[in-house]
């Protein structure tokens, strides 16, 4: 759901206060927990440490990011892999191909000697 146009974009006041009067190269990494804040034009060039629930991920703000939310650039979940029978078969095929490649490399090395 988008925010009403009459209300304007939401930017956390504490976050604006942290970057107010500073230059991007002076500020360093600005840590924030305000994932819901929209990126405003004043933020371009700054590096923010956006909290993802476990750590602060560094996000360098560019012009293309204006209007998006800071949380979009710091994912909260890490994809491990899909599970199930099909995944096990794919992993087994990959292991078999690695073993075959290792055997072929060994045979070619023995042939050169």
LUMKE-509687 format. One record per residue: residue number from 1; residue in one letter; x, y, z of N, C-alpha, C in turn. Coordinates in nm, 4 decimals. Example, Ala and Ser with C-alpha at 12.3 -4.5 7.8 and 13.67 -1.06 7.14 Angstrom:
2
NUTI pos code      npx      npy      npz     capx     capy     capz      cpx      cpy      cpz
NUTI   1    A   1.3190  -0.5690   0.7800   1.2300  -0.4500   0.7800   1.3200  -0.3300   0.7800
NUTI   2    S   1.2850  -0.2250   0.7080   1.3670  -0.1060   0.7140   1.2900   0.0030   0.7870
***
This chain:
113
NUTI pos code      npx      npy      npz     capx     capy     capz      cpx      cpy      cpz
NUTI   1    X   0.0844  -0.1172   0.0000   0.0000   0.0000   0.0000   0.0895   0.1243   0.0000
NUTI   2    X   0.0629   0.2142  -0.0896   0.1473   0.3333  -0.0993   0.1016   0.4412  -0.0021
NUTI   3    X   0.1901   0.5294   0.0270   0.1595   0.6396   0.1175   0.0848   0.7490   0.0403
NUTI   4    X  -0.0070   0.8161   0.1068  -0.0874   0.9211   0.0451   0.0021   1.0336  -0.0074
NUTI   5    X  -0.0304   1.0835  -0.1233   0.0498   1.1910  -0.1829   0.0433   1.3187  -0.1006
NUTI   6    X  -0.0712   1.3442  -0.0370  -0.0813   1.4668   0.0422   0.0066   1.4622   0.1668
NUTI   7    X   0.0375   1.3413   0.2156   0.1248   1.3284   0.3330   0.2715   1.3419   0.2953
NUTI   8    X   0.3049   1.3036   0.1740   0.4444   1.3106   0.1307   0.5224   1.1884   0.1753
NUTI   9    X   0.6479   1.1789   0.1349   0.7285   1.0622   0.1707   0.7645   1.0624   0.3192
NUTI  10    X   0.7807   0.9429   0.3759   0.8191   0.9326   0.5162   0.9700   0.9158   0.5256
NUTI  11    X   1.0337   1.0052   0.5947   1.1761   0.9934   0.6249   1.1897   1.0140   0.7745
NUTI  12    X   1.2560   0.9201   0.8401   1.2710   0.9261   0.9850   1.3444   1.0545   1.0245
NUTI  13    X   1.2864   1.1347   1.1138   1.3501   1.2613   1.1531   1.4875   1.2414   1.2172
NUTI  14    X   1.5049   1.1330   1.2931   1.6361   1.1064   1.3541   1.7424   1.0827   1.2476
NUTI  15    X   1.7019   1.0165   1.1400   1.7955   0.9860   1.0323   1.8386   1.1143   0.9611
NUTI  16    X   1.7426   1.2025   0.9366   1.7771   1.3305   0.8737   1.8673   1.4134   0.9640
NUTI  17    X   1.8441   1.4046   1.0949   1.9252   1.4798   1.1902   2.0703   1.4302   1.1896
NUTI  18    X   2.0886   1.2987   1.1690   2.2236   1.2414   1.1673   2.3058   1.2911   1.0490
NUTI  19    X   2.2401   1.3151   0.9344   2.3149   1.3563   0.8151   2.3092   1.5065   0.7911
NUTI  20    X   2.2322   1.5767   0.8716   2.2147   1.7208   0.8537   2.3471   1.7961   0.8709
NUTI  21    X   2.3827   1.8752   0.7712   2.5021   1.9585   0.7778   2.6324   1.8847   0.7551
NUTI  22    X   2.6257   1.7575   0.7191   2.7475   1.6790   0.6947   2.7620   1.6524   0.5465
NUTI  23    X   2.8856   1.6274   0.5070   2.9138   1.5887   0.3698   2.9284   1.4367   0.3670
NUTI  24    X   2.8949   1.3730   0.2542   2.9012   1.2268   0.2476   3.0377   1.1673   0.2828
NUTI  25    X   3.1455   1.2347   0.2432   3.2776   1.1792   0.2722   3.3164   1.1942   0.4190
NUTI  26    X   3.2562   1.2889   0.4912   3.2874   1.3095   0.6331   3.2104   1.2143   0.7237
NUTI  27    X   3.0891   1.1788   0.6853   2.9977   1.1079   0.7743   3.0377   0.9632   0.8015
NUTI  28    X   3.1031   0.8974   0.7089   3.1334   0.7556   0.7257   3.0051   0.6753   0.7105
NUTI  29    X   2.9943   0.5648   0.7858   2.8738   0.4818   0.7800   2.7762   0.5302   0.8869
NUTI  30    X   2.6561   0.5654   0.8448   2.5530   0.6133   0.9361   2.4636   0.4948   0.9708
NUTI  31    X   2.4729   0.4460   1.0946   2.3929   0.3302   1.1353   2.2483   0.3709   1.1569
NUTI  32    X   2.1572   0.2846   1.1114   2.0154   0.3132   1.1292   1.9348   0.1844   1.1396
NUTI  33    X   1.8265   0.1936   1.2149   1.7306   0.0839   1.2260   1.6030   0.1210   1.1507
NUTI  34    X   1.5990   0.2388   1.0890   1.4790   0.2903   1.0225   1.4689   0.2348   0.8808
NUTI  35    X   1.4325   0.1089   0.8696   1.4198   0.0436   0.7391   1.3031   0.1010   0.6592
NUTI  36    X   1.2029   0.1570   0.7278   1.0825   0.2074   0.6618   1.1019   0.3454   0.6003
NUTI  37    X   1.2139   0.4105   0.6270   1.2385   0.5449   0.5746   1.2632   0.5405   0.4245
NUTI  38    X   1.2035   0.6367   0.3544   1.2285   0.6470   0.2115   1.3595   0.7208   0.1883
NUTI  39    X   1.4235   0.6892   0.0775   1.5484   0.7563   0.0422   1.5118   0.8911  -0.0198
NUTI  40    X   1.5649   0.9973   0.0372   1.5390   1.1323  -0.0145   1.6623   1.1818  -0.0898
NUTI  41    X   1.6468   1.2841  -0.1718   1.7611   1.3364  -0.2483   1.8765   1.3847  -0.1603
NUTI  42    X   1.8486   1.4271  -0.0358   1.9563   1.4723   0.0533   2.0489   1.3570   0.0939
NUTI  43    X   2.0012   1.2335   0.0805   2.0777   1.1162   0.1253   2.1744   1.0642   0.0196
NUTI  44    X   2.1657   1.1127  -0.1021   2.2491   1.0615  -0.2111   2.3958   1.0846  -0.1784
NUTI  45    X   2.4746   0.9789  -0.1912   2.6181   0.9862  -0.1647   2.6565   0.9348  -0.0277
NUTI  46    X   2.5621   0.9247   0.0653   2.5910   0.8744   0.1994   2.5901   0.7217   0.2004
NUTI  47    X   2.6608   0.6645   0.2959   2.6587   0.5209   0.3179   2.5866   0.4952   0.4493
NUTI  48    X   2.4810   0.4151   0.4427   2.4020   0.3845   0.5611   2.4255   0.2388   0.6013
NUTI  49    X   2.4319   0.2171   0.7305   2.4362   0.0813   0.7841   2.2945   0.0435   0.8218
NUTI  50    X   2.2245  -0.0264   0.7332   2.0842  -0.0607   0.7546   2.0769  -0.1947   0.8279
NUTI  51    X   2.0058  -0.1963   0.9382   1.9968  -0.3162   1.0214   1.9024  -0.4172   0.9575
NUTI  52    X   1.9464  -0.5424   0.9494   1.8612  -0.6458   0.8904   1.8095  -0.7444   0.9949
NUTI  53    X   1.8232  -0.7106   1.1222   1.7772  -0.7976   1.2288   1.8921  -0.8671   1.2985
NUTI  54    X   2.0073  -0.8725   1.2332   2.1227  -0.9395   1.2906   2.2464  -0.8509   1.2869
NUTI  55    X   2.2611  -0.7771   1.1784   2.3793  -0.6928   1.1617   2.3428  -0.5721   1.0762
NUTI  56    X   2.4340  -0.4785   1.0657   2.4132  -0.3603   0.9818   2.4800  -0.3851   0.8471
NUTI  57    X   2.4011  -0.3811   0.7398   2.4548  -0.3975   0.6054   2.4780  -0.2600   0.5444
NUTI  58    X   2.5954  -0.2405   0.4864   2.6295  -0.1105   0.4284   2.5570  -0.0923   0.2958
NUTI  59    X   2.4876   0.0207   0.2836   2.4135   0.0554   0.1629   2.4601   0.1930   0.1175
NUTI  60    X   2.5216   0.1992   0.0000   2.5638   0.3269  -0.0569   2.4489   0.3806  -0.1408
NUTI  61    X   2.3997   0.4987  -0.1100   2.2808   0.5543  -0.1751   2.3198   0.6266  -0.3036
NUTI  62    X   2.2524   0.5890  -0.4132   2.2724   0.6538  -0.5424   2.1420   0.7216  -0.5843
NUTI  63    X   2.1455   0.7942  -0.6947   2.0280   0.8682  -0.7417   1.9120   0.7763  -0.7787
NUTI  64    X   1.9425   0.6562  -0.8271   1.8373   0.5630  -0.8688   1.7557   0.5121  -0.7501
NUTI  65    X   1.8095   0.5235  -0.6292   1.7425   0.4720  -0.5095   1.6407   0.5688  -0.4499
NUTI  66    X   1.6396   0.6927  -0.4955   1.5488   0.7932  -0.4396   1.4043   0.7477  -0.4595
NUTI  67    X   1.3270   0.7510  -0.3511   1.1879   0.7075  -0.3556   1.1668   0.5675  -0.3038
NUTI  68    X   1.2733   0.4873  -0.2996   1.2631   0.3519  -0.2454   1.2859   0.3564  -0.0945
NUTI  69    X   1.2612   0.2473  -0.0275   1.2812   0.2397   0.1166   1.4186   0.1784   0.1455
NUTI  70    X   1.4784   0.2189   0.2571   1.6107   0.1678   0.2926   1.6092   0.0167   0.3127
NUTI  71    X   1.5005  -0.0362   0.3655   1.4910  -0.1795   0.3916   1.4958  -0.2656   0.2674
NUTI  72    X   1.4665  -0.2077   0.1516   1.4694  -0.2845   0.0271   1.6115  -0.3274  -0.0090
NUTI  73    X   1.7104  -0.2576   0.0427   1.8484  -0.2829   0.0043   1.9246  -0.3640   0.1092
NUTI  74    X   1.8561  -0.4074   0.2143   1.9179  -0.4903   0.3176   1.8261  -0.6094   0.3444
NUTI  75    X   1.8424  -0.7189   0.2689   1.7528  -0.8332   0.2853   1.7629  -0.8948   0.4252
NUTI  76    X   1.6488  -0.9396   0.4761   1.6442  -0.9945   0.6120   1.6550  -1.1454   0.6141
NUTI  77    X   1.6364  -1.2095   0.5024   1.6418  -1.3556   0.4971   1.7508  -1.3996   0.4002
NUTI  78    X   1.8204  -1.5071   0.4338   1.9231  -1.5609   0.3454   1.8722  -1.6901   0.2839
NUTI  79    X   1.8819  -1.7010   0.1520   1.8373  -1.8201   0.0811   1.9452  -1.9265   0.0922
NUTI  80    X   1.9098  -2.0402   0.1448   2.0054  -2.1513   0.1554   1.9995  -2.2362   0.0278
NUTI  81    X   1.8911  -2.3091   0.0120   1.8692  -2.3889  -0.1081   1.7301  -2.4483  -0.1011
NUTI  82    X   1.6828  -2.4939  -0.2148   1.5564  -2.5659  -0.2167   1.5827  -2.7071  -0.1677
NUTI  83    X   1.4860  -2.7670  -0.1065   1.5038  -2.9022  -0.0553   1.4300  -3.0025  -0.1399
NUTI  84    X   1.4242  -3.1254  -0.0896   1.3463  -3.2288  -0.1548   1.4281  -3.3232  -0.2401
NUTI  85    X   1.3561  -3.4170  -0.2993   1.4169  -3.5241  -0.3782   1.4897  -3.4703  -0.5008
NUTI  86    X   1.4296  -3.3751  -0.5685   1.4891  -3.3211  -0.6902   1.6230  -3.2539  -0.6608
NUTI  87    X   1.6315  -3.1808  -0.5515   1.7559  -3.1133  -0.5148   1.8649  -3.2156  -0.4846
NUTI  88    X   1.8304  -3.3242  -0.4154   1.9288  -3.4287  -0.3841   1.9828  -3.4917  -0.5114
NUTI  89    X   1.8939  -3.5137  -0.6100   1.9388  -3.5717  -0.7373   2.0345  -3.4772  -0.8092
NUTI  90    X   2.0039  -3.3475  -0.8082   2.0917  -3.2501  -0.8725   2.2284  -3.2452  -0.8054
NUTI  91    X   2.2294  -3.2494  -0.6723   2.3558  -3.2477  -0.5999   2.4366  -3.3734  -0.6285
NUTI  92    X   2.3701  -3.4888  -0.6391   2.4404  -3.6137  -0.6681   2.5020  -3.6090  -0.8078
NUTI  93    X   2.4288  -3.5570  -0.9063   2.4825  -3.5437  -1.0422   2.6055  -3.4533  -1.0436
NUTI  94    X   2.5993  -3.3457  -0.9645   2.7121  -3.2523  -0.9588   2.8344  -3.3201  -0.8977
NUTI  95    X   2.8130  -3.3965  -0.7904   2.9254  -3.4687  -0.7281   2.9861  -3.5690  -0.8246
NUTI  96    X   2.8986  -3.6432  -0.8983   2.9477  -3.7418  -0.9946   3.0302  -3.6761  -1.1042
NUTI  97    X   2.9858  -3.5601  -1.1524   3.0604  -3.4919  -1.2581   3.1947  -3.4404  -1.2062
NUTI  98    X   3.1987  -3.3961  -1.0790   3.3255  -3.3513  -1.0204   3.4233  -3.4671  -1.0057
NUTI  99    X   3.3730  -3.5832  -0.9642   3.4575  -3.7016  -0.9504   3.5104  -3.7437  -1.0871
NUTI 100    X   3.4231  -3.7429  -1.1882   3.4653  -3.7812  -1.3236   3.5709  -3.6835  -1.3762
NUTI 101    X   3.5535  -3.5551  -1.3496   3.6512  -3.4556  -1.3955   3.7844  -3.4749  -1.3246
NUTI 102    X   3.7815  -3.5082  -1.1973   3.9052  -3.5322  -1.1221   3.9773  -3.6546  -1.1754
NUTI 103    X   3.9015  -3.7605  -1.2061   3.9628  -3.8822  -1.2620   4.0246  -3.8540  -1.3981
NUTI 104    X   3.9546  -3.7759  -1.4805   4.0062  -3.7425  -1.6138   4.1333  -3.6585  -1.6026
NUTI 105    X   4.1374  -3.5686  -1.5085   4.2568  -3.4868  -1.4894   4.3735  -3.5718  -1.4421
NUTI 106    X   4.3453  -3.6683  -1.3557   4.4506  -3.7570  -1.3062   4.5053  -3.8440  -1.4178
NUTI 107    X   4.4174  -3.8983  -1.5033   4.4593  -3.9813  -1.6146   4.5448  -3.9018  -1.7133
NUTI 108    X   4.5031  -3.7785  -1.7429   4.5802  -3.6962  -1.8353   4.7163  -3.6564  -1.7757
NUTI 109    X   4.7205  -3.6377  -1.6439   4.8478  -3.6056  -1.5780   4.9414  -3.7259  -1.5805
NUTI 110    X   4.8863  -3.8464  -1.5618   4.9667  -3.9686  -1.5663   5.0166  -3.9939  -1.7086
NUTI 111    X   4.9375  -3.9636  -1.8086   4.9766  -3.9841  -1.9475   5.0903  -3.8911  -1.9877
NUTI 112    X   5.0944  -3.7715  -1.9326   5.2007  -3.6756  -1.9646   5.3326  -3.7183  -1.9020
NUTI 113    X   5.3263  -3.7869  -1.7881   5.4486  -3.8261  -1.7171   5.5200  -3.9415  -1.7801
***
